């Protein structure tokens, strides 16, 4: 009887824990490593000179399809390349 009760409690805890996990977001976290990872997931390579501005946006340089571009990543994760 105790075994069944313990198994039930553990199953309930496991369900509650999995229900509380949050889905991954595309918004970069405050670190430049996550911004670099986001750019790489969008097929940018050779990411350099990432700097965070006072407005929270990140700027830097990256290469896409062999062309170097100036990139800006907004606070909501939007990437603008020029």
N, C-alpha and C positions, 0 to 999 in steps of 0.2 A: 504494500500500500504506500509506504514512504517513497519507494522508487518511482511510482507513478506520479505522485505529488511533486517530487523533485523534477522529474522530466517535464511535467506541465509548466512549472514555474520557469524552468530554463527556456522552454519553447516560447513562453510569453515574453520573456526578456529579449530573446533574439528577435522576435517579430517587432517589438517596440523599437529596438535599436535600428533595425533595417528601415523602419518607417520614418525615422528621423534623419536619415542621410539626405543630404542635399545634392541635387544634380550639379554637375560641373558647369561653371559659367565661362563665358568667353571674355569677360572683363578681366583685364590683367590686375594682378595684385600689386602692391606697392613696389615689389622688387624688379630690377632690370632683367633678372634671369627669366621671370615669367613673361615679360614683354618680348624678350628674344625668342622664347619658345613659341609664343603666339605667332610671331612673324615667320618662324620656320615652318609652322603648321600651314601657313598661307603660301608656302613655296618661295620664301625669301631666303637668301643665303648671305654669307659674309656680312652679318649684322655687326655694325661698328658704331662707336661714339654715341651710345644711348645716353640721353640726359633727360631728366625730368624737370619741366619748367614750373614756375610758380603757380600756373593755372592747373597743374596736375597732368598735363599732356606730356608724352614722351616724344622726343625727336631723335633722329639718328640717320645713318646711311645703311642701305642694304641693296643686295643685287637680286634681280628677278629676271630670268631668261637672258642672262648675260649683260644686263643693263643696270648700272648703278643708279639708284634713286634715293632721293631724300624722303624719308618716311616720317609721318606724324601719327601717333596713336592717341586717340582721345581718351578721356576718362571712362567712357562707356565701351571702349575696345574697338572703335571704328578705326580702320587704317586708311590713311590718305597718302598716296605716293605721287611724287612729282619728279 
